[in-house]
Amino acid sequence: MIGFLHRQVWQRLPYGLRRAALFRATALAAPRLARGAPPTPPPIVVGALRTASGLGQSARLCLGALRAAGVPSAAFDITEALRQTAALPLPAADAAPPPGQGTLILHVNAPLMGLALLALGRRRVAGRRVIGYWAWELPQVPAEWRLGVKLVHEIWVPSRFTAEAIAPIAGGRPVHVVPHPVALSPVPPRAPRAPGAPFTVLCVLDAASSLSRKNPEGTIAAFRQAFGEDPGARLIVKTQRLATLPEEAARLRALAAAPNIELRDVTLDEAGMEALYAEADVLLSLHRAEGFGLTIAEAMRRGVPAVATQWSGTADFLTEAIGVPVPSHLVPAEDPQRTYHHPQMRWAEPDLDAAAQALRRLRDDAVLRGRLGAAAAAYAATHWDAGSYVALLRRLGMPA
């Protein structure tokens, strides 16, 4: 009967109505929180730990930083509960949390907090402090995010931009900026480029996270404006889950139809991403909005200078001392994929002329590239390392 109702009733409802019903029902059914529960050890990292997504990486980095700093911790994977694809191996947890002890850090956005808490179960939630680590990429959050506020004691976010979007609905709960600890291990020195190797520009994005927001069309246009079909320059557009959007995939492949542009639609593990960044001379992100800018930060950690839109989450760290900020103007946030379709809000339209000029300058000036790359790596090593991350958690009252 349940299967029949799911196929014949539930799946025939409009997608937006199904989402709203899921968010509301799970928020109502979720375990209730203990009022004023204090943070207690150990920290328990909860998230879709096996997904190749921003929040999945957020959870893995949190767990990795705690482990690198020697903090006893635990992990709880909810990939299947969130109906997400398990594309990566599950990180090992340090220890099982003792009954009744521990602080839950849920790397799950507000609308899905109810579902995440149901996956944990009442026994795992009872008496524990619950922290929601949330990321959002527009100046205000949708109304459905209010459902998650009552399900947390406090909120962590990756940037001031996201904090400003969430603060108006937080209902007095503290909202803390906790940047991602991307620099968890030393990076080997970059190998010198082979003689005659093309100047390589890299763009990394997840098609399921809104192509309009990630703006690969702008990236391709800026690269073509800078170099045309010059074989001495190469653009790699690394996507994932593009195959799930056949019309958009066909359009993007048509735009990328040039001998010096390569479109790679593949999900990579950590080793694969390391190899990909090693190919790059520059990371190009002409996004329209970012909650933080993980790919930019991960490139910086490896000494790859970034040319990126100077708006939203990247404004916290991208300066002319460590990269090339690209100016922009604001336009209505219109997203054909509907994920970020909020025309009453604004997001950035980057200046493609400025981006093309920056690419040409970086290709022609290896000394500038080296200086910016070294400065970016130094910034990452001192701001996004495990020690700094755990020190920040301790200042926030975490028993880490």
Secondary structure in CASP SS format (residue, H / E / C, confidence):
PFRMAT SS
TARGET T0000
AUTHOR 0000-0000-0000
METHOD secondary structure of the structure
MODEL  1
M C 1.00
I H 1.00
G H 1.00
F H 1.00
L H 1.00
H H 1.00
R H 1.00
Q H 1.00
V C 1.00
W H 1.00
Q H 1.00
R H 1.00
L C 1.00
P C 1.00
Y H 1.00
G H 1.00
L H 1.00
R H 1.00
R H 1.00
A H 1.00
A H 1.00
L H 1.00
F H 1.00
R H 1.00
A H 1.00
T H 1.00
A H 1.00
L H 1.00
A H 1.00
A C 1.00
P C 1.00
R C 1.00
L C 1.00
A C 1.00
R C 1.00
G C 1.00
A C 1.00
P C 1.00
P C 1.00
T C 1.00
P C 1.00
P C 1.00
P E 1.00
I E 1.00
V E 1.00
V E 1.00
G E 1.00
A C 1.00
L C 1.00
R C 1.00
T C 1.00
A C 1.00
S C 1.00
G H 1.00
L H 1.00
G H 1.00
Q H 1.00
S H 1.00
A H 1.00
R H 1.00
L H 1.00
C H 1.00
L H 1.00
G H 1.00
A H 1.00
L H 1.00
R H 1.00
A H 1.00
A C 1.00
G C 1.00
V C 1.00
P C 1.00
S C 1.00
A E 1.00
A E 1.00
F E 1.00
D E 1.00
I C 1.00
T C 1.00
E C 1.00
A C 1.00
L C 1.00
R C 1.00
Q C 1.00
T C 1.00
A C 1.00
A C 1.00
L C 1.00
P C 1.00
L C 1.00
P C 1.00
A C 1.00
A C 1.00
D C 1.00
A C 1.00
A C 1.00
P C 1.00
P C 1.00
P C 1.00
G C 1.00
Q C 1.00
G C 1.00
T E 1.00
L E 1.00
I E 1.00
L E 1.00
H E 1.00
V C 1.00
N C 1.00
A H 1.00
P H 1.00
L H 1.00
M H 1.00
G H 1.00
L H 1.00
A H 1.00
L H 1.00
L H 1.00
A H 1.00
L H 1.00
G C 1.00
R H 1.00
R H 1.00
R H 1.00
V H 1.00
A C 1.00
G C 1.00
R C 1.00
R E 1.00
V E 1.00
I E 1.00
G E 1.00
Y E 1.00
W C 1.00
A C 1.00
W C 1.00
E C 1.00
L C 1.00
P C 1.00
Q C 1.00
V C 1.00
P C 1.00
A H 1.00
E H 1.00
W H 1.00
R H 1.00
L H 1.00
G H 1.00
V H 1.00
K C 1.00
L C 1.00
V C 1.00
H C 1.00
E E 1.00
I E 1.00
W E 1.00
V E 1.00
P C 1.00
S C 1.00
R H 1.00
F H 1.00
T H 1.00
A H 1.00
E H 1.00
A H 1.00
I H 1.00
A H 1.00
P H 1.00
I H 1.00
A C 1.00
G C 1.00
G C 1.00
R C 1.00
P C 1.00
V E 1.00
H E 1.00
V E 1.00
V C 1.00
P C 1.00
H C 1.00
P C 1.00
V C 1.00
A E 1.00
L C 1.00
S C 1.00
P C 1.00
V C 1.00
P C 1.00
P C 1.00
R C 1.00
A C 1.00
P C 1.00
R C 1.00
A C 1.00
P C 1.00
G C 1.00
A C 1.00
P C 1.00
F E 1.00
T E 1.00
V E 1.00
L E 1.00
C E 1.00
V E 1.00
L C 1.00
D C 1.00
A H 1.00
A H 1.00
S H 1.00
S C 1.00
L H 1.00
S H 1.00
R H 1.00
K H 1.00
N C 1.00
P H 1.00
E H 1.00
G H 1.00
T H 1.00
I H 1.00
A H 1.00
A H 1.00
F H 1.00
R H 1.00
Q H 1.00
A H 1.00
F H 1.00
G C 1.00
E C 1.00
D C 1.00
P C 1.00
G C 1.00
A E 1.00
R E 1.00
L E 1.00
I E 1.00
V E 1.00
K E 1.00
T E 1.00
Q C 1.00
R C 1.00
L H 1.00
A H 1.00
T H 1.00
L C 1.00
P H 1.00
E H 1.00
E H 1.00
A H 1.00
A H 1.00
R H 1.00
L H 1.00
R H 1.00
A H 1.00
L H 1.00
A C 1.00
A C 1.00
A C 1.00
P C 1.00
N C 1.00
I E 1.00
E E 1.00
L E 1.00
R E 1.00
D E 1.00
V C 1.00
T C 1.00
L C 1.00
D C 1.00
E H 1.00
A H 1.00
G H 1.00
M H 1.00
E H 1.00
A H 1.00
L H 1.00
Y H 1.00
A H 1.00
E H 1.00
A C 1.00
D C 1.00
V E 1.00
L E 1.00
L E 1.00
S E 1.00
L C 1.00
H C 1.00
R C 1.00
A C 1.00
E C 1.00
G C 1.00
F C 1.00
G C 1.00
L H 1.00
T H 1.00
I H 1.00
A H 1.00
E H 1.00
A H 1.00
M H 1.00
R H 1.00
R C 1.00
G C 1.00
V C 1.00
P C 1.00
A E 1.00
V E 1.00
A E 1.00
T E 1.00
Q C 1.00
W C 1.00
S H 1.00
G H 1.00
T H 1.00
A H 1.00
D H 1.00
F C 1.00
L C 1.00
T C 1.00
E C 1.00
A C 1.00
I C 1.00
G C 1.00
V E 1.00
P E 1.00
V E 1.00
P C 1.00
S E 1.00
H E 1.00
L E 1.00
V E 1.00
P E 1.00
A E 1.00
E C 1.00
D C 1.00
P C 1.00
Q C 1.00
R C 1.00
T C 1.00
Y C 1.00
H C 1.00
H E 1.00
P E 1.00
Q E 1.00
M E 1.00
R E 1.00
W E 1.00
A E 1.00
E E 1.00
P E 1.00
D C 1.00
L H 1.00
D H 1.00
A H 1.00
A H 1.00
A H 1.00
Q H 1.00
A H 1.00
L H 1.00
R H 1.00
R H 1.00
L H 1.00
R H 1.00
D H 1.00
D C 1.00
A H 1.00
V H 1.00
L H 1.00
R H 1.00
G H 1.00
R H 1.00
L H 1.00
G H 1.00
A H 1.00
A H 1.00
A H 1.00
A H 1.00
A H 1.00
Y H 1.00
A H 1.00
A H 1.00
T H 1.00
H H 1.00
W C 1.00
D E 1.00
A H 1.00
G H 1.00
S H 1.00
Y H 1.00
V H 1.00
A H 1.00
L H 1.00
L H 1.00
R H 1.00
R H 1.00
L C 1.00
G C 1.00
M C 1.00
P C 1.00
A C 1.00
END
